[in-house]
Amino acid sequence: MRLFTQVEEVISRLELKLQDVTTTPPQRLDLGNELERLGDYRSGVGVTRRGLPDIDWVEIPAGQFQYQGKQPLELPTFWMSRYPITNRQYHAFIDDGGYQEPTLWRALLQPRPKFSRWFQGNRPRTNVCWFEAVAFTRWLNTCLGLPLGAIRLPTEAEWEKAAGGEESLIYPWGNDYRSGFANVDETYQKDGPWSLGQTTAVGLYPHGRSPYGVADLAGNVWEWCLNRDSSPGAVGIDSSLYPLRVSRGGCWKLGPDYAANTRRFRSSPWRQGEERTFRLMATQLVPNRRR
């Protein structure tokens, strides 16, 4: 018990350093690795005692915003995961036989799993294609006894609302890029001095959170959205043609312009890139359970 208390105290000190806006991106990278070494018990990062992903849900209240900065859209209340899915959480899907269960892949094309280049448990699970992300959401609904679609990928509209709020901000923190507020390549267009050249643990830029408190919506890794390229509001699975899908948020290897809330990146749903991940959206309140 005493050792556990000491570890908690160390983690608390590390989290205080993360809250300090003067902590540099390289220092944040090191802090994320140290948190992982200690077990990283932060809510929303690991798994529950049942071995299921411990998702920290954030409420996005109903209201209107300007989609793409120009189209008024009204969305009902929904919930977004505070962080992208981590390596540790995705391994729960693998360990539970997610790639061996045919019902999870109905109407989907199943690739061979490709493991993350950066294996730390608290980093986002990269190298997952759109099909894998959808199968993961089906698995989690089944594990939690929820109807199909209760937990799913967000549409572009939902993602953008969670990132920019009702004010439709250009970045989660405001309308101007601020150096050191996201894991991007600031040297790409000389926007700042920082370029880590890799992913970081989730939640290392608390000062870069959205108006609702959702983290990592700018930089780190692109995030798959549910809809096809031509239909931001679509929520269904498309025909066998599998048109291009859209990712949002930018990534560690591109500049700040790509991390703007309205920036769209189109690619094949087969793409298993080292700059690609996903986060979850829920249409109903799912209790935050750590047991």
N, C-alpha and C positions, 0 to 999 in steps of 0.2 A: 504493500500500500504506500509506504514511504517513497519508494522508487517511482511509482506512478505519479504521485504528487509532485515530485521533483521534475518529472518529464512535463507535466502540465504547466509548471511554472516557467520552464524553458520555452515551451511553445507560446505561452502568453507574452513573453519578452520578444520573441520573434515576430509575433503578430503586431506588437506595438511598433516595431521597426518598419513593418510594412505600411502602417498607417502614416508614417512620417513621409511627407511629400518630397523631402530632400534625399530620401534613399534612392540611389541610382538604379537603373535597370540591371547592371551586372551584379549589384548587391542583392537585388530582388531574386535574381536567378539563383544565387548562392543560398538565400534564405529559403527558397522553395525546396532546394535539394536537402537542406538541413531539416526542414519540416518532414520530408519523406523519410529521412533516416530515423527520425523519432517516432514515426508511425502516422503522422498527420491525421489527428483525430478531429479536424474541423468538420462541422456539419456540411453535408453535401458533397464530400470528397471521396469517401470510401463506401463501405457496405455495412448493412445492418447485421445484427446477430443471426438473422435468418440467411445471411449470405446474399441479400438482394441490394441493389444500388440504393444508397442513402441519399435521396434527392431532397434538396432544400428548395421548396417551392416558393415562388414570389408572386404575389397577386398583382395582375395588371388590370386596373379597374376599367369598367365600361366607359366609352367616350369617343369623341371624334378626334382625328388628327389628319394631317395633310400627307397622304401617301405620295412618296417621291417628291415631296415638297410642293405639290400642286393639286392633287386629287383628294377631295374630302372623303374620308371613309369613317364609318361608325362601326366599332367593334364591341361585342359584349365582353363581359368580364372573363378573363382566362388566367391561367397560371403558367409561369415559365420557370424552368430550372435555373437556379442562380448561376450555375457553372455548366460548361460543356461536360459531356460524359468523359470520365477519366479512364485511364488504363485499368485501374483496379475494378471499376464498375463494369467495364466491358468484359473483363475476364470472368465475371460472375455469369454472364450470358454464355460464354464459351464453355465454362466448367459445367454448366447445367445442361449441356447438350444442344445448345441453340442451333448449331450447324447440322445437327442430325434429326431435327424435328421438321418433317415436311409441311405441317400445317402453318408454320411460321413463314414459309416461303411461297405460299400459294399466290400465283400470278406475279411472282418475282423471279428474276434470274439470279441464281446463287453462285457467287464466285468462291474461289479458295481464299481462306483468311490470310491476310497479309499483316504481319505484326509491326507495331510502331518502331520507328527508328530510335525514339527515346522511350525507354521502357519504364521510367519511374512511375510508380502507381498513382501519384497525384498530378501527373501531366495529362492533358487531353489525349484521348485515344485517336490517334491519327491513322491514316491508311485504311479507312473504311469507306466503302462506296455507298451510294444512296440506297441500294437494295439492302445492304447490311444494316443500315440505320433504321429502315422501316421494319425489318425483321426483329430488331432489338426492341422496338416499341411494342410490337405484337407480343413478344415474350414477356415483357414487363406487365402488360395488361393482364395476361393470363395468370402470372404469378400472384398478382394482387387481387384477382377475382373481379376485374373491371371489364366492362364491355369493350369490344374492339373499337379503337378510335378515341377512347377516353384519354389515353396518353398517346401522343403522336409527335411527329415533327411539326414545327410551326410553319405556317404559310409565310410568304414574304411580308405580307401586310402585318401579321401578328409579330413577326420578328422586328420589323421596323418600328411598330408602336412600342414594343418593349425597350427598344434602343433609344428612341428619341422622345418618347412621351407625347403628351398632348401638344406640346410646343413644337414638335417635329424638329428637334435639334439636329444639327449636322453631325456632331459626335455625341456619344453618350453623356459627356460632361459639359457640353456647350457647343457653340457655333464656330469655334476656332480650335485648330490643333494645338496641343500643348505638349512640349517635349517631355518625355519620361512618363506619359500617361497611358501608354500601351506598348505591347511588344510588337513593334514594327521596325522596318529598316529605315530609320530616319536619314541615313546617308544616301538613300535612293535618289532623292531630289533635294538633298541638302536642307532638310527640315530640322535637323538636329544632329547630335554627335553619336547617337546610340544605334547599334545594330548587333543583336546577340547571336544571330545566325542559327537559332534553334527555338523550339518551343520552351515554355516555362510552365511550372506548376500553375494550376488554376487559382484565380483569386489573388494574384500578387500585386494587382494595381487597384486597390480599393478606392482611390481618388478618381479612378476612371470609370466608376460604375454609372449606370443609367439613372434617370430620375427615380425609378422604382427600386433601385438597388441591385439590378441584375449585372453580373460581372462578366468581363472578358468578351463583351460584344464588339469591341474594336481590337483588332490585332490578334496575335497568338496563332489562331487557325481559322480558316474559312469554315462556315457552318452550313450544312445542307438544309434546304427548306423543302417542304413537302410538294409544293406546286410545280408544274411544268413551267418552262420559260415564258410562255405566252399568256399565262393566266395566274396572276398573283393571288387570287382568292380561292383557287381550286383546292379541294381537299381529298379528292379520290385518287385511286390508282389508275393510271392511263392504260391504253391498249398495248398490244404487244410491240408496237413501234418504239416505245420507250423514248420519247423526245428528250431534248436537253433539260437538265434541271439547273436550278440556281442556288448558289451559295452566297452567304452574306458575311460581312465583318472584317475582311482583309486577313492578313497573316504575317508571320514573322519575317518572311523573305521579301515583302513588298512595302512600298512607302505609305505614308499616312493618308494620301488621297484614296487609296484602295480600302481604307478602314472607315470611310465615311458611311453614315447610316443608310444612305440611299444608293450606295455603290452595289452593282449587281455583277456576279461572275457566273457565266454560263459554261457548263461542261457536261460531258457524258455521265449518265448515272453509274457507269462502270468504273469511273475514276477512283482509284485507291491511292491518292496522293499523300505525301508526308506533310502537306499543309491543309489537310481536310479532316473535319470532325463533324459532330452534331450535338445539339442539345434538345431537351424535351419540352413539350408544351402539353398542358392538361386542360380539358374542357370543363372539368369539375374539380372541386377541392379534394386533393389527395393528402391525407394526414402525414405530417412529417414524423416518421417513425424510425427510431434508431435501434429498436429491438428486433 
